[in-house]
């Protein structure tokens, strides 16, 4: 069986003729749910410092191309029926485009961020003020280093929390107290995958049995065991998927917005009944970001 999927260039055909082994493979009933997202245009995007292995200030960047790619991502969400809110960018904060790092919102409660890198620290207060001006009543700023949805992934019933490179373990307990949800800590061990959201993403957070995709090698042995227990039917990514930031994807329960290079991962999610939607994030990837990094979900 083959599936043709449109992307930013020519249509891509995925071959999913391999034997299907999971009971949910090719389920016709994947149903999207309308989401609300907060994004920030990359008006001042550049790579002028290095705070992760992807960043190289000696390499040229194009703000114009970054804006074009971000705009295409925003328009993709809107075409899929989602509501996109926009926060104004601030000069001198080139990574503010990665809005996922600045807040975790569950049931209308907001836990803000506290960045490890001094270059990004000022971003947190701009997002805090956006939440307050937008009518959010419960906005708490963390005391521990906490890079928000960069290291927090909501499954619909519990919060997966990454640590190892950015977010402090103490932020996990703080998130549980502020957001009132159970938290499961996961240890990241590969500096290329410095945030949880470049190693794992939710495919379905509405089902009684949530479904994730992840790259096992990004996690410690103990955390791999935890993930296998929690998600025995997970989609397993390979190294090619991971190094193009294919796991920095966004799913609405049916459509999976993902980097155009992640064809192997796209085949796997298509076999599970999801529809890959490709976007080009090659310029934004120079800062170590992809679709999810640019996308904070506003839940409730």
C-alpha positions in Angstrom: 0.0 0.0 0.0 1.2 3.5 -0.8 0.1 6.9 0.5 0.7 10.2 -1.4 1.2 13.2 0.9 1.6 16.8 -0.1 4.5 18.8 1.3 6.1 22.1 0.6 7.5 20.8 -2.7 6.5 17.9 -4.9 4.0 15.3 -3.5 5.8 12.5 -1.5 4.7 8.9 -1.8 5.2 6.7 1.2 5.4 2.9 0.8 3.7 1.3 3.8 3.4 -2.1 2.3 5.4 -3.8 5.1 3.5 -6.2 7.4 1.4 -4.5 10.0 1.7 -5.9 13.5 -0.2 -3.5 15.8 -3.9 -3.8 16.3 -4.4 -0.1 15.6 -2.5 0.0 12.3 -4.4 1.7 9.5 -7.3 2.5 11.8 -9.7 4.7 9.7 -11.1 6.4 12.8 -8.3 8.9 13.7 -10.2 12.0 14.6 -8.5 15.4 14.8 -9.3 17.8 17.7 -9.2 21.6 17.3 -6.2 23.1 19.1 -5.2 26.6 20.2 -1.5 27.5 19.7 0.7 30.4 20.6 3.4 31.3 18.2 6.0 34.1 17.8 7.2 35.2 14.3 11.0 35.0 13.8 11.3 38.7 12.9 14.7 38.9 14.6 15.9 35.3 13.9 19.6 34.7 13.6 22.2 32.4 15.2 24.5 34.7 17.2 25.4 32.3 20.0 25.6 28.6 20.6 23.6 27.0 23.4 23.0 23.6 21.8 24.9 21.4 19.3 22.8 22.5 16.3 23.8 26.2 16.6 26.9 27.5 14.8 27.3 31.3 14.7 29.9 31.0 11.9 27.3 29.7 9.5 25.1 32.1 7.5 21.4 32.4 8.3 18.5 34.0 6.5 15.9 35.9 8.6 13.7 36.2 5.5 13.7 32.4 4.9 13.0 31.8 8.6 10.0 34.1 8.4 8.8 32.3 5.2 9.1 28.9 6.8 7.4 30.0 10.1 4.5 31.6 8.1 4.0 28.4 6.2 3.9 26.5 9.5 1.3 28.9 10.9 -0.8 28.7 7.7 -0.6 24.9 7.9 -2.2 25.0 11.4 -4.9 27.4 10.3 -5.6 25.3 7.2 -6.1 22.3 9.5 -8.7 24.3 11.5 -6.6 25.3 14.5 -6.6 28.7 16.3 -3.2 30.4 16.3 -2.5 33.3 18.6 0.6 35.4 18.0 2.9 37.2 20.5 5.0 40.1 19.3 8.7 39.4 18.9 11.3 41.5 20.7 14.6 42.8 19.3 17.6 41.1 20.7 15.7 37.8 21.5 16.3 35.7 18.3 15.1 32.5 19.9 11.8 33.9 21.0 10.3 32.2 17.9 10.6 28.9 19.9 7.5 29.7 22.0 7.1 26.1 23.3 10.0 26.9 25.7 8.1 29.7 27.5 5.0 28.1 29.1 3.1 25.0 29.9 -0.7 25.3 29.9 -3.0 22.7 31.2 -6.7 23.3 32.1 -6.1 27.0 31.8 -3.3 27.0 34.5 0.0 28.4 33.3 3.5 27.5 34.5 5.9 29.9 33.0 9.6 29.3 32.2 13.0 29.9 33.6 15.8 29.5 31.1 19.1 27.9 31.8 20.9 30.1 29.2 21.3 33.8 30.0 20.8 34.7 26.4 17.1 33.6 26.6 16.2 34.5 30.1 14.4 37.8 29.1 11.9 35.8 27.0 10.1 34.4 30.0 8.7 37.7 31.2 7.4 38.7 27.8 5.3 35.5 27.7 4.2 36.0 31.3 2.8 39.4 30.4 1.1 38.0 27.3 -0.7 35.4 29.5 -1.9 38.0 31.9 -3.0 40.4 29.2 -4.9 37.5 27.5 -7.0 36.8 30.6 -5.2 33.9 32.2 -5.9 34.1 35.9 -3.4 31.4 37.2 0.1 32.2 36.0 3.0 31.0 38.1 6.6 31.6 37.3 9.0 28.7 38.3 11.8 28.9 40.8 13.7 26.0 39.2 15.1 26.0 35.7 12.2 25.0 33.6 12.1 25.2 29.8 8.4 24.5 29.6 7.1 22.4 26.7 10.6 21.9 25.6 10.9 19.4 28.4 7.2 18.9 29.3 4.8 16.7 27.2 1.2 16.3 28.2 -0.2 12.9 27.5 -3.8 13.7 28.4 -3.4 12.0 31.8 0.1 12.7 33.0 3.0 15.0 32.3 6.2 13.5 30.9 9.1 15.6 32.1 12.6 15.6 30.7 15.8 16.5 32.4 19.5 16.1 31.8 20.5 19.2 29.8 18.1 22.0 30.4 15.2 21.6 32.9 16.2 20.9 36.5 14.7 17.8 38.2 13.3 20.1 40.8 11.1 21.7 38.2 9.2 18.4 37.8 7.9 18.5 41.4 7.1 22.2 40.9 5.1 21.4 37.8 3.1 18.8 39.7 2.2 21.3 42.4 1.3 24.2 40.1 -0.5 22.2 37.4 -2.0 19.6 39.6 -1.1 16.7 37.4 1.0 13.6 37.9 4.5 13.9 36.6 6.9 11.2 35.2 10.6 12.1 35.0 12.7 11.0 32.0 16.5 11.3 31.8 17.9 12.6 28.5 21.5 11.4 27.7 22.3 12.6 24.2 23.3 16.3 23.9 21.9 16.5 20.4 18.5 15.8 21.9 18.8 18.3 24.7 15.0 18.8 25.2 12.3 16.2 25.5 10.5 17.6 22.5 13.2 16.7 20.1 13.2 13.1 21.4 9.5 12.3 21.8 6.1 13.7 20.8 2.4 12.8 21.4 0.5 11.3 18.5 -2.8 10.9 20.4 -3.5 12.5 23.7 -7.3 12.0 23.6 -7.4 8.2 23.7 -7.6 6.2 27.0 -4.4 4.7 25.8 -2.2 7.6 24.7 0.2 7.0 21.8 3.7 8.5 21.5 6.6 8.4 19.1 10.1 8.5 20.5 13.8 7.8 19.9 15.0 5.3 22.5 18.7 6.2 22.3 18.0 9.7 23.5 17.0 8.3 26.9 18.8 6.6 29.8 18.3 2.8 30.1 15.9 3.3 33.0 13.9 5.9 31.2 13.6 3.6 28.2 12.1 1.0 30.5 9.6 3.5 31.8 8.6 4.4 28.3 8.2 0.8 27.3 5.9 0.2 30.3 3.8 3.3 29.7 3.6 3.1 25.9 4.0 -0.5 24.7 2.6 0.4 21.3 4.7 3.5 20.7 6.1 4.4 17.3 9.9 4.0 17.5 12.0 6.5 15.6 15.3 5.7 14.1 18.5 7.9 13.9 17.5 9.4 10.6 14.2 10.6 12.1 15.9 12.0 15.1 18.8 14.0 13.5 16.4 15.9 11.2 14.4 16.8 14.3 11.5 14.6 13.0 10.3 14.1 16.5 9.8 17.8 17.0 6.4 17.3 15.5 2.8 18.4 16.3 -0.2 16.1 16.2 -3.9 17.0 16.5 -4.9 13.3 16.8 -5.0 12.8 13.0 -2.7 15.2 11.2 1.0 15.1 12.2 2.9 18.3 11.2 6.5 17.3 10.8 9.8 18.1 9.0 9.8 17.1 5.3 13.0 15.1 5.8 11.4 12.7 8.3 10.1 10.2 5.7 10.8 7.0 7.7 8.9 8.4 10.7 6.1 9.5 8.4 5.8 6.0 7.1 5.4 4.7 10.6 2.7 7.2 11.7 0.9 6.7 8.4 0.7 3.0 9.1 -1.0 3.8 12.4 -3.7 5.8 10.6 -2.3 9.3 11.0 -1.8 11.7 8.1 1.7 13.3 7.9 1.8 16.9 6.9 5.2 18.0 5.8 6.8 21.4 6.4 10.2 22.8 5.7 12.0 24.0 8.8 15.5 23.9 7.5 16.4 27.5 8.5 14.9 27.3 11.9 16.7 24.0 12.5 20.0 26.0 12.5 18.9 27.0 16.0 17.9 23.5 16.9 14.2 24.0 16.5 11.3 22.6 14.5 7.5 22.7 14.3 6.9 21.9 18.0 9.6 24.3 19.2 7.6 27.0 17.4 4.3 25.9 18.9 3.0 26.3 22.5 -0.3 24.6 23.0 -2.9 26.5 25.0 -5.0 23.9 26.8 -8.2 25.1 28.4 
